[in-house]
Amino acid sequence: MSVACIMSCPPSISEIAIGDRLIGPGCPTYVIAELSANHGQNFDQAVQLVHAAKEAGADAVKLQTYTADTLTIRSERPEFRVGGGTLWDGRTLYDLYCEAYTPWDWQPRLKTLADQIGIDLFSTPFDASAVAFLQGMNVPAYKVASFELVDLPLIEEIARTGKPLIMSTGMASLAEITEAMEAARRAGATQIALLKCTSAYPAPPEEINLRTIAHLAETFGVPVGLSDHTLGIAVPVAAVALGATLVEKHFTLDRTVPGPDSDFSLEPDEFKTMVDAIRTAEKALGAINYGLGDKEESSRVFRRSLFVVQDMKAGDLFTRDNVRSIRPGHGLPPKYLAEVLGRTVTADVLRGTPLNWSLVGGNGDGR
């Protein structure tokens, strides 16, 4: 049974569907646990990660499908050595990818496990052979990494599968995102989502620019989310408040275990806290609403109102000494104070009586 949106999506923003989940404005945020290299080349640990992601409330687990040879070549030249102040400075790309890749023979088995426990599993392919491999696994969607957004032939290859396509936009100019969208649509993609991303590891919050999410959605008419590499959970929760409909976050069993991605990954308890906070944020967004809420009814009595605060005899004048605006709210609204002052009370009244119009007579001059 599909999960319906809370409210219908604006006509300018199209929905996508991954499995039985609708994704778009008004729908529950689709939360993706990115496993990346956090399996540590241990299949049993990868299995634990899939189970832990399900228990932490993730809607999907995402893998990466590549080998060092499909991404780069073995070379010691300086062009192939990581630098620039990253976590991986000094290493060659080939060696890094040899450590980080997910063995392909694991992936069908992890997909079967995910199907059994009720969590989506899909992947990021990095070349045409990976797309063909994942098609054989019948993954429900595909992800394009930020670094591959400029690889238009790869995007077209993925789009031709007809599956939903999620593209990260780290480092990309608006023109480059436009080219990627055009390539995907030209090749037949009809269900596309974009992820705002900052390709720094970890990413500083001041470089996230979450306001871009709404602009991407308005510009391209597709669901937009966040691929987050910041530390902690504040940024993805804020993204949901600003309209993100998908959230992707790196996921690990233990951040103290060294690995290429562990430093900016969430542990299971942290991931669950993030998911719970996202669900709370969704409830809090609600709709445009003014006036009394269902749970506010019992608080209404604690508003201020007009009370007689001194004993009065019939015919006495109402003054600022014997009428005040105080809590609770059983008397006339405070806005009528000026209208009441200078008029007479119609009956004897005890201190603490809420004022009502039956107690308010004419002006003190007899009018």
N, C-alpha and C positions, 0 to 999 in steps of 0.2 A: 504494500500500500504506500503510495507516495506521500511525502510530507508536504502539505500545502503551505503556501506563503501565508504569513499573518495577515497581510493585506495585498491587494493586487499590485503588481509592479507598475510604475509609471509607464505609459505607452512608449516613451522615448528610450527606455532601458529594456533590452531583451533579457529573458531568463535563459539559463542553461540547465541541463539536467544531467547529473552524474548518478548512475544507478537509479534509485528511487528518490533521490534528493533534488529538489528544485533549488536553484541558487540565483539570487537576485535581490533587489531592494524589497524589504518586507519579509523576506524568508530568513529562517535561522542561519546564522553565520556558519559557513562550511569550514571546519577546522582541520588542517592538514599537518600531520606529524612527519617531518622530513627526517628520514633515517640517515641519509648520506653515508659517511664513513664510520658512524658510531657503532657498527657491529663489530669493529675490531678484527675483521676477517675470521670471525667465529660464527658458524651457522646457528649454534644453539643460542648465542647472544642475539642474533637477528630475530629468532623466534620469540625470545623474551621481549624484545622491543615491540613486536607486533602485538603481543598480548598486553603489554603495559600501555601502549597507545590506546587500545580499545578501552582499558580500564580507566584511563585518564580522561576519557570523553572525546577523543579525536574522532572525526568522521571518516578520515582517510589516513593511510600510510603511504608515503611516497618514497620510491627508490630512485636510483640513477643507473642508467644502463649504458655502460661504456667500458672500454679497456684502455690502458695507457696507449696502445697502438691506434685506437680509433680517434683519440683526442690529439695526439702529438707524435713526435718521433723521439727516439733516444738520442740525446745530444748533450754535450758538455759546453756548447757554445754559450756565451753570456746571454744571448737572446732567449735561451731556454731555461734560464735560471731565475727563480723568483726573487724579487726585490721590492723596494718601495715601502718598507715598514709594515709588512704583513706578518701574520703568524708563521708563515712558511718561508721567510727570507733565507736565501742561501741554497735551497733545495732545487733540484731540476724538476721541471714539470713531469717528466716521465716517471721519476722516482715517486713523486707525490701521488700521481694517479695510480701507480702500482699499489700503493698502500691504501688508497681511499676507495678503489672501485669495489662494487658488489659483484661477486662471482655470478655469472649468468645462470649457471645450473641451479643456484639457490632460488632464483626469482619465480619460476613456476610453482615451486613448493611453498614459498611464502604467499603467493597469490591464492593457492588452495587453502592454506591456513586462514588467510584473511576472509575468504568466502565462508569458511566454516564458522568463524566467530562473529561474523556480521560487521565487518569494517571494509570500506573500499580500499583497494590497493592499485596504484598506477605508478608510472615512472616518467622520468625525463630521458628520452633517447637523444644521443649525441651524433648519430649518423644513420644512414638509410638501413644498414644492417640491424641496428638496434630497433628501428621502427618495425621491420619485418619480424624480428624476434618477439617483440611485445604484441604484435597483432596475433601471433600464434598463441599467446597467453590470454588473449581476449580481454585486455585491460579496458576499463570503462572510460578512460580519459588519458590525455597526454599533457605533459608540461614542457614548455620551452624555457630553458634557463636564460638568465639575463645575458650571459656571454654569447649565447647562440642567437639572440634576437636579430642580429644582422646577417645570419645565415639564411637567406631567403629560400634557397633550394631545399634546405632541411625543413623549414616551416611548410613549404608546399608539399613535401613528402608526407609530413605528419597530417596536414589538412586533408589530403586525399583519402585518409582512412575513414573520414566521416565522423570520427569521434570528437567529443568536446575537447577544446584546446585552451589551455591556460598558459599565458605568456607573461614572464617577468620582464620588467622594464628598467632594471638597474643600468645606470650609465647612459641610457638611451635619450636622444633628443626627441622632440615631438615629431620631427620629420622621420626619424628612424622607426618610431612606433607606428606612424602612418604607413610607411612602406611595409612593415611586418603585417599589419592588419590587411592591407591590400593584397599582399601575397597569399595570406591565409584564405581570404574570401575568394580570390581568383581561383584557388585550387579546390574550392568547394566547401570550405569550413562555414558552417552556419551557427555553431555554438562556440563562442569565444569569450573568454574572460581575461582580464589584465590584472597583474599584481604590481602595485607600487613597490619598488625595491630600491634599497641603497646597497650597492655592492662593495661594502667594507665589512671587515670581519675581525672584531665586532664593529657594528655601526654606531656612531655617536648619535644620540637623540636629536641634536641640533641640525643634523644633516638628513633627517627623515622626510621632512616637508609633507606632512600628512594631508595638508589642504589640496595637494595634487590629486588625491583620490577622487574628489567630486568633479574636478576638471576633466580627468580622464573619462569618467562615466558620461559626462555631458558631451564631450568631444566625440566619443566613439560609440555611444549608445549600448555599451555592454556592461555586465557586472564587473566591478573593480574591487580588489582586495589588497592585502599587504603580505609581502614576503619579508619577514622581519629578522634582522640579524643583530638587533640591539640586545643588551643584557637585561634580563628581567621581563616583566609582563605589562608594564604600564603602557608602552607604545601600542601593542596590538589592541588593548582594550580601548584606548583613545581612538584608534583607527575605526573600530566598530561604531563608536559614537559619531564619527564623521562620515559614516556611510560605507565602510568596508563590508563586503558581503562574503569574502573569503579571508582566512588568515592561515599563513604557513609559517611554522616555527620548527627549528631543528630540535631533535629529541634524542636524549641519551639516557641510559640507565644510571650512569655515575659520571658526573662531570670531572671528578678528580682523576679518572683514568685517562691518560694522555691519548690524544687522537687529533686528526686534522681539524675536526669541527667541534670538539668537545667544549672548548672555552665559551662558545656562544650558543650552546644548546641548553634546553631545559630538562631537568630531571622529572620523573613521573609525578611527584607530588607538586612540583612547580607548574607543570603543564596542566594538571587538573585544576589548580588554583586559577590559572589563566582561563581555562574553559568556563569555570564557574563564574568568573568575573565578566566574561563576555556574555554569558547568558543573563546575568544580572543587568548588564548594560543594555541588552536588547529589550528587557522588560521596562527599563527606565525610559527608553526612547519614546515609547508609546505613540501618541498622536497629538496634534495641536489641540489643546483643551484648556478652557478657562472655567472657573466656578468650582462647585463643591464636588469633591471626589467621594467615592463610596466609603472609604475609610476615614474621611474627614468629618462625617456627620456628627460623631460624638465630640469632636473638638469645637464645633460651631458655638456651643454654649459658652466657651471661654473668650469669646469676643467681648469687647466693651459695649456698654449700653447705659442709658440714663436711669439713675436710681435716686430716690429721695434719701438723703443722708442725715436729715434731722427730723424729729417729730414735727408735724404740721397740723394746724387747725384749718377747717374749711374757710376759705376766703383769704388765707395767707398768700402772699406773692411768692412765686418761684424766683429764687436768686441763685447766684453762684455758690452761696454758702449752703443751701439746702438741696441743691440738685447737682450731681456730678456724673461724669462719664467714667464708669468703673467696670471691672469684671464682676460677675458673669454677664451673659448676653440676653437676659430675660426682659429687659426694658426696651424703650424706644431707641432706635439707632442714634448715635451721638450727633449725626448731622442735623437733628431737630432741636439741639440745645438752644440756639439763638431764638428759635420760634417759641420755645416754652418760657424762656426768661421773661419776667414782667407780667406773666399771666397768673391767674389765681388757681388754687387747688380747690376742687369741687367737694372734697370730703376730708374728714380727719384722716391723716396718714401717719403711720409709724415709720421710724427710721429703718432703712433696708427694704422698703417697698419698691419694686420695679415700676417705673413710670409707664403709664399707658394713656391713650388719648381720653379715656373716660374720666381721668383725674384732672385733666387740663381744662380750665374754664376760660372766661374772657380776660381782657386786659384789666389791669388794676384800676384804670380810670373809668371803668364801667362799660367800656365799648366791647 
